[in-house]
Amino acid sequence: MFNRIERLNRKVGNLRDYVTQIRESYQAQLDLNLNNTMKLFTVITAIFLPLTLIVGWYGMNFSTMPELHWEYGYAFVIALSISVFIICIWFFKKKKLM
């Protein structure tokens, strides 16, 4: 009887270790998915940060800003924003972050 209890106790210990390993493996997979999501959000934030700076800069409407009276000022800001967006996308693809 004692041998059987001892054997069952060892089996329970082995099963507990097995369940712990499965739980840790599952948690590692969840952490990996979360890291990928956070990486994507970081890339999106890094792409839109310079664009937000450009919009904020030209949204001040100071009368002394020379670009406000320039005939191609609006087109320049649009082209600059698109250029920054494309450069950011290219950079992150080159670094394999996207």
Buried (B, 14 or more C-beta within 10 A) or exposed (E): EEEEEEEEEEEEEEEEEEEEEEEEEEEEEEEEEEEEEEEEEEBEEEBBEBBEEBEEEBEEEEEEEEEEEEEEBEEEBEEBBEEBBEEBEEBBEEEEEB
